[in-house]
Amino acid sequence: MLITPKSKFIKVKCEQCKNEQTIFNKPATNVMCLVCGKPLAESTGGKAKILAKVINVLE
C-alpha cells in the first residue's frame, strides 16, 4: 500500500513585489516574503491561510 503525504509545497507570488517563493502549505510559523517582508501565509495549526497568489502546487 502506497502512502501519499497530505501536505505539499506550493509556489506563491507576492502581491506587493511580485517575488515568487516556494512555501510549505502547513507551516508552523507565519511565512513572510524574503524580498519585501509582506506576509505570504498565516499559520493556523494546520493548513495555512494563504495570503498570496498561488501559482503552482508542487508534487
N, C-alpha and C positions, 0 to 999 in steps of 0.2 A: 504494500500500500504506500503510495507516494503522498507525503505531507507537504502542502504548499503553505508558505507563510502568509499571514493576513495583513502584514504591514509591508509598505513599499516605499521606495524613494520616488519623489516627484520633482520635476523641473518646473520652477516658477519664474515669473518675470516681475520685477519690482515696478510698481505703477509710477513711482517718482523718478527714478534714474534709468529705468529700462534694463538694469542688470539682470542677467539670467543666472539662477543659482539652483543647485540641487539640494533638496532638503528631505528629511525623513517625515513621513506622514503621521507618526506618533511620537513627537519629540517630548523629552522630559522637561525642557525649559522652552521659553519663548525664543523664536528664531528671528534674528534681525538681518537686514541686508548688509553684506560685507562692504559695500561701497558707500551708501548714504546713511545707514543706520535705521531705516524705516522698518517697522515690524512686518515680517512676512507670514508668520504663523504663531498662533497663540496656543500654548499648552493647555489641555483640558483634563489631563489624566488618562486620556485615551486617544482617539483620533483628534488631530489638531484642527483648530478653526483657521482655515487658510485665508489670509488677508491679501494675497497677491493673485495675479492671473496665472492659472495652471496651464502650462504649455504641453507637458507630456508626463505620462506615468511610466516609469522605468520598470521593466520586468526583471 
